[in-house]
Amino acid sequence: MVKKYTCQNGLTIVLEHIPTVRSVSLGVWVLAGSRNEDEKNNGISHFIEHMFFKGTKNRTAKEIAEAFDAVGGQVNAFTSKEYTCYYAKVLDSHADYALDILSDMFFHSKFDPEEMEREKKVVLEEIKMYEDTPDDIVHDLLSQASYGGHPLGFPILGTEETLHSFKPDDIHQYMEENYTPENVVISVAGNVDESFFKKVEEHFGTFTRKGQRNAIVEPSFLTEQISRRKETEQAHLCLGYKGLQVGHEDIYSLVVVNNVLGGSMSSRLFQEVREARGLAYSVFSYHSSFLDNGLLTIYGGTGSDQLEILQQTVEETIQELVSSGLTDKELNNSKEQLKGNLMLGLESTNSRMSRNGKNELLLKRHRSLDEIIQEIDRVSHDSVHKIIQDIFNKPYSSALISPK
């Protein structure tokens, strides 16, 4: 059962007490990602995430790392299109200790100019590493092809040019506008009870900043085609279809359809492209939901001489899906697989903390496991037929990285 508490400053805390474990996971979720940026400060959300680990007024970067190692805990962070998360996992006896360090990072990071210049080199190497991984960067190109100049089309890491421009004042201004109480959720899951609410509130319940909850502008879905020539062994192809936003009433029908299309080893794309024709080692599909829209992505990597037949096979697989829908076996197997994955995925405190944090940040509501299973069980041939027609009967965007 997820319990919720709202502090006087508007910050929300969600807590799930799990007495059968000996760990606690804590996450500071901020509704700020690359979507909140513009062309000049693209990448600043991700850079701030890095700088939170580079020293506070109370601890050096090394002391932050040693603090969690000393208690056998873990600390990390990530940035996405729409949010940033700073999280830790520790034994239940060290929950107060982890909360104190996370709050120190959140409120007292120094953003020292020398440390910033050093960390820019690290992020630049991360960008270069990403550039050297064409099967990753082709997904960024697909975002650009789908959303154009809208911030959802921006790379999360930013660019070398924007990265070099960041100054301490830029960070402080961005945080003043986006790291506001209304944009922050503290998610806790594990062996702590509701008395922990007060401890979180002592750290996070009084701060104020002038910014307001982010106003989002819905992007137009484009059907652009972007290709880049790169000396790679394979050609990497992504196709993108307009999907559904977070919390859409048809989301489970879409998840079932995606699972049959390319979400598992028994999926049609895997069986046809890899097993039957041997065209690719890696082929899959997945759906990304944002606050006001979504993107269904299909990826395949193959030799450049087989690129045309790969794309043709993918298109034929989709047309077969459009004309014939799902079989009874596919529908039932997909629903059972999703229920199994859902339950197995909630066996760690970290996954529960993540689920609750995202639900509160993006949806402001929490469904029980039984309610979600009922939603999956309600998926029918009629509901999946509607989704298939709505999504796959429209033009798609595409991105290609190829040596030719």
C-alpha positions in Angstrom: 0.0 0.0 0.0 1.5 3.3 -1.1 1.0 6.1 1.5 1.2 9.8 0.4 2.1 12.9 2.3 2.3 16.5 1.0 4.5 19.0 2.8 3.5 22.6 3.4 5.8 23.8 0.6 4.0 21.5 -1.9 6.6 18.8 -2.1 5.1 15.2 -2.2 6.4 12.2 -0.4 5.3 8.6 -1.2 6.2 5.7 1.0 5.6 2.0 0.6 6.3 0.0 3.8 7.6 -3.5 3.0 8.3 -5.2 6.4 9.6 -8.4 4.8 12.8 -6.9 3.5 15.9 -5.4 5.2 16.6 -2.7 2.6 15.3 0.8 1.9 15.4 2.6 -1.5 15.1 6.3 -1.6 14.6 8.4 -4.7 14.5 12.2 -5.3 12.5 12.6 -8.5 12.5 16.0 -10.3 10.1 16.8 -13.1 13.0 18.3 -15.2 14.7 16.7 -18.1 15.8 17.6 -21.6 12.2 18.5 -22.4 12.6 21.6 -20.1 15.6 22.8 -22.1 16.1 25.0 -25.2 18.7 25.0 -27.9 21.1 27.1 -25.8 21.1 25.0 -22.6 20.4 21.5 -24.1 22.1 19.0 -21.8 22.0 21.1 -18.6 19.6 18.7 -16.8 22.1 15.8 -17.3 25.0 18.0 -16.4 23.4 19.0 -13.1 22.9 15.3 -12.4 26.6 14.8 -12.7 27.5 17.9 -10.6 25.4 16.7 -7.7 28.1 14.1 -7.1 31.1 16.5 -7.3 31.0 17.8 -3.8 28.9 19.8 -1.4 29.6 22.4 1.3 29.8 19.4 3.7 31.4 16.6 1.7 33.9 16.2 -1.1 33.1 14.1 -4.2 35.2 11.3 -2.7 33.5 11.5 0.6 30.1 11.1 -1.1 31.3 8.0 -2.8 32.9 6.6 0.4 29.8 7.3 2.5 27.8 4.8 0.6 30.6 2.3 0.1 31.2 2.4 3.9 27.7 1.0 4.6 27.5 -1.4 1.7 24.9 0.9 -0.1 24.5 2.1 -3.6 23.9 5.6 -5.0 23.3 6.7 -8.5 21.2 9.0 -10.8 19.8 9.2 -14.3 18.3 11.8 -16.6 15.5 11.2 -19.1 13.5 13.4 -21.4 11.0 14.5 -18.7 12.6 13.8 -15.3 15.8 13.4 -13.3 16.2 10.9 -10.4 18.8 10.7 -7.7 18.5 7.5 -5.7 20.1 5.3 -3.1 19.6 1.8 -1.7 20.9 0.9 1.8 20.1 -1.4 4.7 17.1 -0.3 6.7 19.4 0.7 9.6 21.1 3.3 7.4 17.9 4.9 5.9 18.4 8.2 7.9 22.1 8.3 6.9 21.2 7.9 3.1 18.5 10.6 3.4 20.9 13.0 5.0 23.5 12.6 2.2 20.9 12.8 -0.6 19.5 16.0 0.9 23.0 17.4 1.2 23.6 16.7 -2.5 20.3 18.3 -3.4 20.6 21.5 -1.4 24.4 22.1 -0.9 26.1 21.0 -4.1 28.8 23.6 -4.7 29.0 23.7 -8.5 32.6 24.8 -8.2 33.8 26.3 -11.6 37.0 24.2 -11.6 35.1 21.1 -10.9 32.6 22.0 -13.6 35.3 22.3 -16.2 36.7 18.9 -15.2 33.3 17.3 -15.3 32.6 18.8 -18.7 35.5 16.6 -20.0 33.8 13.6 -18.5 30.5 14.3 -20.1 32.2 15.0 -23.4 33.7 11.6 -23.3 30.2 10.2 -22.5 29.0 12.0 -25.7 31.9 10.5 -27.7 31.2 7.1 -26.3 27.6 7.5 -27.3 28.6 8.5 -30.8 30.7 5.3 -31.0 27.5 3.3 -30.4 25.4 3.6 -33.5 22.7 1.3 -32.2 22.1 3.8 -29.4 22.5 7.1 -31.2 20.0 6.0 -34.0 17.3 6.3 -31.3 18.2 9.9 -30.7 18.0 10.5 -34.5 14.6 9.0 -34.5 13.5 11.5 -31.7 14.7 14.3 -33.9 12.9 12.9 -37.0 9.7 12.5 -34.9 9.7 15.8 -33.0 12.0 18.1 -35.0 13.0 21.3 -33.1 10.7 20.5 -30.1 12.7 19.8 -26.9 11.6 16.1 -27.1 13.8 15.9 -30.1 16.9 17.1 -28.2 19.6 14.7 -27.1 19.6 14.2 -23.3 23.4 14.6 -23.1 23.3 17.9 -25.0 26.1 18.8 -27.5 29.8 19.7 -27.2 28.9 23.3 -27.9 26.1 23.7 -25.3 28.2 21.7 -22.7 31.1 24.1 -22.9 28.8 27.1 -22.4 27.5 26.1 -18.9 28.4 28.4 -16.0 27.5 28.2 -12.3 24.9 30.9 -12.8 23.2 28.9 -15.6 22.8 25.9 -13.2 21.5 28.1 -10.4 18.9 29.7 -12.7 17.8 26.4 -14.1 17.4 24.9 -10.7 15.5 28.0 -9.4 13.0 27.6 -12.3 12.7 23.8 -12.3 13.9 22.2 -9.0 10.8 23.6 -7.2 8.8 21.8 -4.4 5.9 21.2 -6.8 8.2 19.5 -9.3 9.8 17.2 -6.7 8.7 13.8 -5.4 10.5 11.9 -2.7 9.8 8.1 -3.1 10.7 5.7 -0.3 10.2 1.9 -0.4 11.4 -0.7 2.1 11.5 -1.5 5.8 10.6 1.9 7.1 7.1 2.9 8.5 5.2 6.2 8.2 7.3 7.9 10.9 9.8 8.3 8.1 7.6 10.9 6.5 8.6 13.4 9.3 12.3 12.7 8.7 11.9 13.4 5.0 9.9 16.5 5.7 12.7 17.8 8.1 15.1 17.8 5.1 12.8 18.7 2.2 9.6 20.2 3.6 10.6 23.9 3.9 12.6 25.0 0.9 11.1 27.3 -1.7 12.0 28.4 -5.2 10.3 30.9 -7.5 9.6 28.7 -10.5 6.3 27.2 -11.2 5.2 23.7 -12.3 6.4 23.2 -15.9 4.1 24.3 -18.6 4.5 21.7 -21.4 3.8 22.3 -25.1 2.6 19.3 -27.0 4.8 18.5 -30.1 3.5 17.9 -33.5 4.4 14.3 -34.6 6.5 14.6 -37.8 7.2 11.8 -40.3 10.7 13.0 -41.2 13.5 10.7 -42.5 17.0 11.2 -41.1 20.0 9.3 -42.3 23.6 9.6 -41.4 26.6 8.0 -43.1 29.0 6.4 -40.6 31.8 3.8 -41.0 30.0 1.0 -39.2 29.9 -2.7 -39.7 26.1 -2.7 -39.7 23.3 -0.4 -40.9 21.0 0.6 -38.0 17.4 1.4 -38.7 14.6 2.8 -36.5 11.0 3.4 -37.5 8.7 5.5 -35.3 5.0 5.6 -35.0 3.0 8.1 -32.9 2.1 6.4 -29.6 0.1 7.1 -26.5 0.7 9.5 -23.5 1.3 8.4 -19.9 -1.9 7.1 -18.3 -3.9 6.8 -21.6 -6.9 4.5 -21.2 -5.7 2.3 -24.1 -2.1 2.0 -22.8 -2.4 -1.7 -21.8 -3.8 -2.6 -25.2 -0.8 -1.0 -26.8 1.6 -2.7 -24.5 0.0 -6.1 -25.4 0.3 -5.3 -29.1 3.9 -4.1 -28.8 4.8 -7.3 -27.0 3.4 -9.4 -29.8 5.1 -7.2 -32.5 8.6 -7.0 -31.1 8.7 -7.0 -27.3 10.0 -10.6 -26.7 11.8 -13.6 -28.2 8.5 -15.1 -29.4 7.4 -11.8 -31.0 6.6 -11.6 -34.8 9.6 -9.4 -35.6 12.1 -11.6 -33.7 10.7 -14.8 -35.3 10.4 -13.4 -38.8 13.5 -11.2 -39.1 16.0 -13.2 -37.0 14.8 -16.8 -36.7 13.1 -17.3 -40.2 15.3 -15.1 -42.4 18.5 -14.5 -40.4 18.6 -10.8 -41.3 19.5 -9.4 -37.9 21.0 -10.3 -34.5 19.1 -7.6 -32.8 15.5 -6.6 -33.7 12.9 -5.3 -31.3 10.2 -2.7 -30.6 9.3 -0.7 -27.5 6.9 2.1 -26.5 7.9 5.4 -24.8 5.2 7.4 -23.0 5.5 11.1 -22.3 3.2 13.5 -20.5 1.2 14.4 -23.6 2.2 11.9 -26.4 4.2 8.7 -27.1 6.5 7.0 -29.6 6.5 3.4 -30.6 9.9 2.5 -31.9 11.0 -0.5 -34.1 14.8 -1.1 -34.3 16.8 -3.5 -36.5 20.5 -3.8 -37.3 21.8 -5.6 -40.3 24.5 -5.5 -43.0 24.0 -2.5 -45.4 23.4 -4.9 -48.3 20.4 -6.4 -46.5 18.9 -3.1 -45.3 16.3 -2.9 -48.0 15.0 -6.4 -47.3 15.1 -5.8 -43.6 12.8 -2.7 -43.9 10.6 -4.6 -46.3 10.3 -7.5 -43.9 9.4 -5.1 -41.0 6.8 -3.4 -43.1 5.3 -6.7 -44.2 5.1 -7.8 -40.6 3.3 -4.6 -39.7 0.9 -5.0 -42.6 0.1 -8.5 -41.5 -0.6 -7.2 -38.0 -2.9 -4.5 -39.5 -4.9 -6.9 -41.7 -5.2 -9.9 -39.4 -4.8 -8.6 -35.8 -3.6 -10.9 -33.0 -4.5 -14.6 -32.7 -6.2 -15.9 -29.5 -2.9 -17.5 -28.5 -0.9 -14.3 -29.0 -3.4 -12.2 -27.1 -3.5 -14.6 -24.1 0.2 -15.3 -24.0 1.1 -11.6 -24.2 -1.3 -10.8 -21.3 0.1 -13.5 -19.1 3.7 -12.5 -19.9 2.9 -8.9 -19.0 1.4 -9.9 -15.7 4.4 -12.1 -14.9 6.9 -9.4 -15.8 5.0 -6.9 -13.7 5.0 -9.1 -10.6 8.6 -10.2 -11.0 9.7 -6.6 -11.6 8.3 -5.5 -8.2 10.4 -7.9 -6.1 13.0 -5.3 -5.2 12.7 -2.1 -3.1 14.4 -0.2 -5.9 11.8 -1.2 -8.5 9.0 -0.3 -6.2 10.5 3.0 -5.3 10.9 3.8 -9.0 7.4 2.8 -9.9 5.9 4.9 -7.1 8.1 7.9 -7.8 7.2 7.9 -11.5 3.5 7.4 -10.9 3.3 10.3 -8.5 5.5 12.6 -10.6 3.7 11.9 -13.9 0.2 10.6 -13.0 -0.5 11.8 -9.4 -2.1 8.4 -8.7 -1.2 4.8 -7.7 -2.9 1.7 -8.9 -2.6 -1.5 -6.9 -1.2 -4.7 -8.5 -4.7 -6.2 -8.6 -6.1 -3.1 -10.4 -3.3 -3.3 -13.0 -3.9 -7.0 -13.6 -7.6 -6.3 -14.0 -6.7 -3.7 -16.7 -4.5 -6.2 -18.5 -7.2 -8.9 -18.3 -9.7 -6.4 -19.8 -7.6 -6.1 -23.0 -9.6 -7.7 -25.8 -9.5 -8.4 -29.5 -11.6 -5.3 -30.0 -9.3 -3.0 -28.0 -6.1 -4.3 -29.7 -7.7 -4.0 -33.1 -8.6 -0.3 -32.4 -5.0 0.4 -31.3 -3.4 -1.4 -34.3 -5.6 0.6 -36.7 -5.0 3.9 -34.9 -1.2 3.6 -34.8 0.0 1.5 -37.8 -2.3 2.9 -40.5 -0.4 6.2 -40.3 2.9 7.3 -41.8 6.1 6.7 -39.7 9.3 8.6 -39.1 12.6 6.9 -39.6 16.3 7.2 -38.7 19.2 5.4 -40.3 22.9 5.1 -39.6 24.7 3.2 -42.4 28.2 2.9 -44.0 26.5 3.6 -47.4 
